[in-house]
């Protein structure tokens, strides 16, 4: 992404935080200008925040589905036009309508800021991009209160604020239209999910902001339950849900989301009540309010500037320091209220501490959350992050506001307002202590510890009775994936998997490959949901299907349907077999012919031949006579040979019906050794042809390990890949390392769980 494109994105980021700082100062002036009631202050704020919260998840998902550039430009254009209408509003209803249009437009453009950084900025430069975003956010927050206070004293008054919005929006629109990369529409929006999400958010935010929570808030449980059920059905059917619910399984995402909610509640409630105290309780002018709040804004900018270096140096210590500064600042501000006229420096220091702390908590959390989610879900994740921020803000304003006015009980004067503010502010300290606890759930560092992790998945031959069965019912992630497989493929698969003694059917392709695919996917998902972010994925033979699923090329449900078609076509193929030989492909060249071919190259002197049963047996006899070590594999078909070409051709149309997506995690292939290009990964003919193509696993491993030093995790049943991996020079030299996720022998449920726990501990160490 070019610098000018980044400038357009950061301008919109500036606009969002600038609005947050300005509106609390400007809203009372708008209210007084139109001669409205005191309660109009909250209505002016709600007119923007409510539609914003209703549609921000939809806006984020639209960016994922229709292209970031298109949705970004539509939102910026709409925001600029609505700002011009607000600047020229002749009465309060017109202003409120303009504010609503601003909120909807902001819901479109705001999620694209974070999604652009997550998707379009390369990983090595993403930290610096988030640091620039944090600095812009800090500067915008710093400028908001003083600029808002000063502009209310000019001839144009508050209207100048909206003209400034329009100018910033027009600049971002022009620069973005010229320099943001284009993207095409990839899918339809989940309209049912959009409606259910909007109704849920409406029933959450509206009661909180209007004081009718006791009546309406419980009703939000109904559309919420319907929404969750609908999204699960869409995801299982291979569609594009509005919210990818599996994102909530990421501990980083969930903990970060809760921190985000609580910080927003503290910020919104504290800021609004402080403005009410200064303007209504102490009769400060708008410009004086802005100047009083300047230390808070300066602290926010200072915190933003410190975020990147502190996070790199002390990792999770940065938000921990921020939470402590925030706690100290809020407590200090509550204590300094009675002295604000005589010792304003005390309040200034408290606000400086609180602003710095909130910035040091918010920005690292945001960076961690957005780095943890898959790139194809970045827009939706950004939308959820913003929606929950609005929910937190609304809850904070409603709860603290109700408590504040209850303490006032109709009293007026500086003493009454000051006492109510100080008492209410101390409620924020409860949330501060909770935030401190949640921060400990975040990673210790933004950088993955030790070597980057690569997950590898075995192919047919690794299947065994009760493989990984000890995790079923104990690991929620593993269990959910397996249950989905049984729902799609039928309970017979479950019965065969959980047999104490294996049957001959376990080696049949119709049972072995779907079951192995499901177990591979379940193990990989379990590892990733434990917070492990793989640097790459590589599969052996059918293991590549699991790797592609976890990389986001197609959904698990789509993969199950593709597997069903694949094994059905293979079942119709002529009988054949495979022969493992201790020799290189060059050694075996005199023995192969048009019928018997090299099907797999696992290592320099570990080759597997494939072909019809009769000719393959003739080759075996010749090899044994010439001193080669040979062993027949458990395969009942001649996989990775021309014998399967006819059946693979029949699968092309099935693959064409699936919407293939670029991998969100680097994907390596053993069919075309090396990292898979977007062109190849989107070619249905290449995927359909895999059962008839040779597996060049050693060459793929060579390419992978030439790209870096890794911790190679055999993430399938048993440890069939571990022996191959440990022979590679990069592993023998110590540059890379190998661990198995499960025991070498299956069947002991307790050992399965102990092995996984030990492996995850080793990965994190």
Secondary structure, DSSP 8 states (H G I E B T S, - for coil): --HHHHHHHHHHHHHHHHHHHHHHHHHHHHHHHTT--TTHHHHHHHHHHHHHHHHHHHHHHHHHHH-HHHHHHHHHHHHHHHHHHHHT-SSHHHHHHHHHHHHHHHHHHHHHHHHHHHHHS-HHHHHHHHHHHHHHHHHHHHHHHHHHHHHTTSSSTTHHHHHHHHHHHHHHHHHHHHHS------S---HHHHHHHHHHHHHHHHHHHHT-HHHHGGGHHHHHHHHHHHHHHHHHTT---SS-GGGGG-HHHHHHHHHHHHHHHHHHHHHHHHHHIIIIIS---HHHHHHHHHHHHHHHHHHHHHHHHHHHHHTTHHHHHHHHHHHHHHHHHHHHGGGTTT-HHHHHHHHHHHHHHHHHHHHHHHHHHHHHS-GGGHHHHHHHHHHHHHHHHHHHHHHHHHHHHHHHTT--SHHHHHHHHHHHHTTHHHHHHHHHHHHTTS-S-SS-SSSEEEEEE--TT---TTTTGGGTTT-HHHHHHHHHHHHHH-HHHHHHHT-SS--GGGGSHHHHHHHHHHHHHHHHHHHHHTT---SEEEESTTHHHHHHHHHTSS-HHHHHHHHHHHHHHHHTS--EEEEEESS-HHHHTTT--SSSEEEEEEETTEEEEEEEHHHHHHHHHHHHHTT--EEE-S-SS-TTSGGGHHHHHTTHHHHHTS-----SS-EEETTTTEE--HHHHT-HHHHHTGGGS-B-HHHHHHHHHHS--EEEEE-SSTTTTHHHHTTSHHHHTTSSEEEESS-SS---HHHHHHHHHHHHHHHH-
